[in-house]
Amino acid sequence: MEKQPVVSLRGLKKSYGRDLILKGIDLDVYAGEIIGYIGPNGAGKSTTLKILIGMLPDFVGEAKVLGYDIREDALEVKKRIGYVPENAMLYEVLTPMEYLLFIGRLHKMEDELTERRALELLEIFGLKTHADVRMNTFSKGMRQKVLLISGLIHNPDVIFLDEPLSGLDANAVILVKEVLAKLKAAGKTIFYSSHIMDVVEKISDRIVIINQGTIIANGTFEELKAQAQSGSLELIFQGLTGDNENSHRAEDFLQALK
Ligand SMILES: Nc1ncnc2c1ncn2[C@@H]1O[C@H](COP(=O)(O)OP(=O)(O)OP(=O)(O)O)[C@@H](O)[C@H]1O
């Protein structure tokens, strides 16, 4: 039997006003894959993710998650996915426990189960003693940890991560990398968007590069390396997105300060 993709995009287009942001994305992601979805600022990564989680229904083309059409069955999709956004309004007057209980209820989880999982996950991230402290006193990294937990607490099969390491210290980055590897081993599918190239290079089964709303590369790191004849994802990215001017630009920057 032919393998069905977990995420499937066909001719995906999205405009904001007159600006065509996504110009026809075709992409299949299969169960147990970690897809690294990378591209320059403004390329359309977050827009793709927001369409996939049902936040932006106004698009052209076809988008399916776990076989559900996102326009027709957004609720079925939302039940089965986890999403860690680039930046979120954490309800800062709440404590992590209050916030996670709220998220758990949205997923129709029993409070008892949410509380147990929340305490365990907060402890793993070194935040157990802060479970009942209001988040308005939290550092950026502490908030990011709560955001990560909130995207995973219902144990979703498909996980969408938008710059999930933002603000995390080196130990937390290693922990998240390990957690992603274990989630993958447990059969979860992970759609991972980030600018931190060395992590994308290490964790992704397949890397998809998007530039100005179009996919310009799609393959394993080894395949991209062979195509680009470059040694690191950073160099491949620089080559493919046409930006080799950084050292001149840095010089211009200093000149402009004189
Ligand atoms: N709500 C909006 N209204 C109008 N334009 C928008 C909106 N959201 C995004 N855009 C535009 O769409 C383009 C793609 O944005 P998107 O956030 O998807 O980029 P990205 O690849 O995630 O970038 P970054 O790496 O900077 O996060 C940008 O030009 C952005 O200005």
The ligand as a Gaussian input file, in Angstrom:
#p B3LYP/6-31G(d) Opt

LIG

0 1
 N       -0.788000      39.478000       9.188000
 C       -0.025000      39.898000       8.173000
 N       -0.422000      40.928000       7.398000
 C        0.317000      41.338000       6.345000
 N        1.500000      40.785000       5.987000
 C        1.933000      39.758000       6.723000
 C        1.210000      39.246000       7.861000
 N        1.897000      38.220000       8.378000
 C        3.007000      38.083000       7.624000
 N        3.044000      38.994000       6.639000
 C        4.077000      39.124000       5.606000
 O        4.244000      37.870000       4.978000
 C        5.627000      37.642000       4.695000
 C        6.020000      36.291000       5.259000
 O        5.930000      36.342000       6.664000
 P        6.270000      35.073000       7.577000
 O        6.023000      35.494000       8.997000
 O        5.563000      33.890000       7.065000
 O        7.824000      34.928000       7.300000
 P        8.905000      33.962000       7.975000
 O        9.535000      33.178000       6.879000
 O        8.294000      33.210000       9.092000
 O        9.951000      35.041000       8.494000
 P       10.850000      35.128000       9.839000
 O       12.025000      34.239000       9.596000
 O       11.268000      36.567000       9.863000
 O       10.014000      34.728000      11.004000
 C        6.387000      38.832000       5.239000
 O        6.636000      39.704000       4.163000
 C        5.424000      39.454000       6.225000
 O        5.596000      40.855000       6.248000

